[in-house]
Amino acid sequence: MLCLGIESTAHTIGIGIVDDKGNILANERSTLTTESGGIHPRKAVEHHHLFYKILLDKALDTAKIKPSDINLIAFSKGPGLGGTLRVAASGARALATKLNIPLVGVNHPVAHIEIGKLTSGFKDPVILYVSGANTQIISLAAGKYRVVGETLDIGVGNFLDAFGRGLGLGFPQGPKIEVLAKQSKTYVELPYTIKGMDFSFSGILTKLERMKNKPEDLCYSTQETIFAILTEASERALAHLNKKELLVTGGVAANKRLGEMLNTMCEARGIKFHQVPKALSGDQGAMIAWLGVLEHKAGRKQTLKETEVDKNWRADEVDVIWN
């Protein structure tokens, strides 16, 4: 069985094709970038409409298949920006109708988790999910991915982007902050905001906006502080839940320094650790297609009405029927 997945929750439009064994046949994407400032939802919608057909044709060509070879269509139903979500939804509905094949709308955070479990082979990990709007510590229990800790204000990716905008960096700012952080070893004290397995970043951002230190020192200090917070919260979750595997996934999971800190903690505790590869940590269609395969094989069916987008759809609202 071949599934084509379409991702368009925010700044990236992606189309991936996977088989029911988890082999990725194609994974094409395009991300809206800027020289300065952040992402504008209208510009993102225009970008996604522009690249949808280009990426669809490219994915089919890369996989060396015809549209008629596709057996299932999956798309990111939510959470995300309403306008960009509708790009994937409309494209998926049209393609599924044309090919007369099943259609399934899937949860974006859960797709990040499942592609991480596929690449790691982990069965029951604690998941540190770090992306733009979402920062959560998650564990599977009683048929749902339960959120045991999360940001109380903004996601770590959005925090990094807001901080980077203040430095005059273009979108996405996170990778540029990582580059600047490597140019310094000077730590500037910042607030350390954690309570149990929950944490917050808005106070740190306010403090940074008032500081006049060198950009590279601020970038270094920011990474060291927020990644220490995430590492401490993850360690607490591992101990509390008595789990032996830690998986970090989502766009910010590509950050090497975050991976280093988490790996050091896991080695000290005898925990297995997996950092999702960069090609699969950010938003892309292969993860959407793989979750579509899992849900379809488990028997999930959706009417056209049930494929309406939901920009506030949380991971812990999904019934995990495929585990």
N, C-alpha and C positions, 0 to 999 in steps of 0.2 A: 504494500500500500504506500502511496506517495501523498504527502500533505504539503500544500503550499500555505505558508503563513505570512500575514501582512501586519507590520508593526507601524504605528503612527501616533503614539501617545503624546509626544512633545516635539522635540527638535529634530528627530530622525525619522525618515521613512525607510523601511526595510522590507525586503521580500526574501524569504528563505524557503528551501525545499528539503524535506527530510523523508526518509523511509521509516517503516515501523520498527526497524532495528536500531534507530538512533543515528544512522549514517546521514551526514549533512552533505547534500548534493550541490547546494548553492546557498549563498548567503550574501546578497547584495544590499547595499544601503547607501544613503546620502544624508549628511547632516548639515543643517543650516548653521552657518558660522557668521561672525561679524568681526570687524576690525576693532570696534569698541562697543560698550554697552551690552545689553542682554538680548534675549530672544523676544520678538514681538509675535504674538499669536497669529495675527493676520498674515505676516510675512511667512510664518511657518506653514500655514495652510497653502499659500501660494506655492511655496517651495515643494510641498508634498504632491500637489496636483501636477506640477511640472515634471517631477521625477518618477511618478508612479508607473506610467507605461514604459518608460525607459528601463526602469529596474525590473519590471515584470519580464520584458523581452530578454534582458540580460540574464536573469535567473534561469529562465527556460533554456537559454542557449548554453549557459554554464553547466546545467544539469544534463544537457543533451536529450531533452524530452520535448514532446508536444503538449499543448494544453489538454488534449484528450487523454493523456497519460495520468493526469492528476485525479486522485480519488476523493480528496477531501480538501476543503478550504477552511483555514482558521484565521482569526484576526484579533487584534487587541481591542477588547470591548471596554476596558477601563482598568484603573483610573487614568486620568490624564486631562489634557485640554480638550474641551468639547469640540472645537472646530477641527483640530487635527485628528481626533478620534474618528470623526465622521468620514474622513478621507479613506481610511482603511475599511470602515464599515460599508460604505457605498461601493467601493471597489470589490470587496469580498462578496457582497450580495449579488452584484451584477455578474461576477465570474461564476459563482456557484449556480446561479439561475441559468446562465448560458450553457454551462457544462452539465447541468442537471445532476449535481452531486451534493452531498451533505455539507452543511455550513455550521461552524461552531465559534462563538465569541468567547475568548478566554481572558482570564485575569492576568494583567501584566506582571505584577510582583510574583505571582505563583509561577509564571513562565520563567522568570529569573531563577527561582528556586529549583525548578525541575531541570533546567539546562545545567545548573550546577551539580545536581545529583547525578545527572547523566555523565558529565565529564569527570566526576570524582569517584563514582561508584559507591558513594556513601548511602547508607540505608536510613539512618536516624540521626542526622546531625542537628546541632544548634546552628541556626542560620543567621549570620549578620548581613542584613540586606541594606546596602548603602547606595542610594541613587539621588537624583535631584530633589524630588519632593518627598521621598520616603527614606527614613532611617529607622530600622526596626530590628529587634532580636526576636527570632521566630523559632518555634518548635512544633512538630506535629504531635497532636494528642486528640484522641477521640474523634477522628475523622475531619479535623480542621487544622490549618496552620495557625496556631495560637501565638499572638503577639505577647511576649513576656516582658518586653522593654522597648521603649521607643522615644523619639524626640518629642519634647513637650511643646516645641514651637516650629522650627523650620528644619527641613532635611539637610543633611550634610552637604549634598551637592549644590543645593540652592544657596546655602551659607557660603560655600567656596566661591560660587559665581558672584554673589553680592560683594564679598570681600574683594574679589578680583576686579570688579567694575570700579570699585573705589580706587584701585591702583591704575586704572585706565586700560586694563586688559580686555581683549575681545572675547566673545563667546565661542567655545566653552572655556571658561577661565581655569577650571581645575587642573588640566595638564600643564598650563603655563605657570601656575603656582608651584606645581611639583618641580619644574625646571628651576625656577628662582630659588626654591628652598634648598636645592643642592649646592647653591653658591654661598651658603652661610652655615656657621656653627654657633652663632651668637643667639642665645635664648633670651627673649624678652618675656617677663612674667605676664601671664594672661589669666583671667578667671578660669577656674576649673569647676565646671558645673555638672555634677552627677548626683543622682539620688536613687540608690538601689540600682535597678537596671534601666532607669529612665535618665534622660540627659537633655540639656538645652544648649542652644548655640547663639541665641539672639543677644544675650549679654556680652558674649565674647565679641560679636560683631560690632556692637556699640562701642566697646573699648577700643577695638582696632581702628574704627573710624576717627577716633580722637588722637591717635598716636602718629608721631612724625618720624619714627625710626626709618632706617633704610628698608626699601621694599623686600630685599632678600632676607633680612633679619625677621621681618614680620611674617613672611611666608614660611620660613623655617620654624618659627615659634608657633605659628598657627597649626601647622601639620603635627608638630610634636604634641601639642596640647589636645587637639580634638581626637587624634588617633589614640592617644593614651586613654582618653575617656572611653572611646569605643572598645578598646582592648580590655579595660577594667570591667566594663559592663558585660562583655562577652565571657570573660573569665568567671564572673559571678554567676552568669546563667549556666555555664557548664557545670559548676559546682552545685548549684541549686537543683538542676535537673538530672545530675549524675549522668551526663552524656559524654561520649568518648570521641566525638567527631565535631569539628568546627568548619563550616563552609562560609566563605565570604563571597557575595555576589552582588550584582548591580554595577552601574557605571563607575562609581568611585572605587570599586574593587580592583580596578586596573592600577591603582596607585601602588607603586613598589614599596614605599615607606610604610604604608598601612599593612601590607603583606608581611614585611619584615617584623613589625611589632607583634602582630598576631602570631606569627610563626614562632617567635622567641617565647611567647607566653605558652603556646601549646607544647613546645619541646620541654619546657620546665614542668609541665603537668602530665606529660605522657599522652597527649591528645593528638589524634590524627588531624591534619590541617590541609585544606585545599582552597586555593585562590583561583577562581574561575579565570581561564585564559582571556587575555585582553580582547581577542576577536569575538568572544561570547559574553563578556561581562557587561558591555554597554547594550543599548537598545538595538535589537536586530530581529529579523523575521524568523530565523531558525528556531529560536526559543519558543516563539508563538506556534510554529508548525509542530514542534515536538510536544508541547502541551496539548495541542489539538489532537494529535495521535493518541496520547494517553487517555484523554477524555472520551474520544470516539470509541476506542477499543473497550473502555469500561461501560459503554452503553449510553453515554449522554447524548441526548437529541434535543435540538432547539427549534422552536418555530421561528418564523421571521420576526414576530413580535418580540420574542425573547432575545433577539440579537441587537436590540436597541442599546446604544452606548450608555455607559454609566461612569461619569467622570469622578465619582467619589467611591467607587467600588473597592473595598478593602480586602486584603488577602484572607483575613480571618472570617470573611463572610462566605467563602467558597467551600462547598462540600467536596472533600477530597475522596472521590469514589474509586479512584484508580490504584490506591495503595493497598 
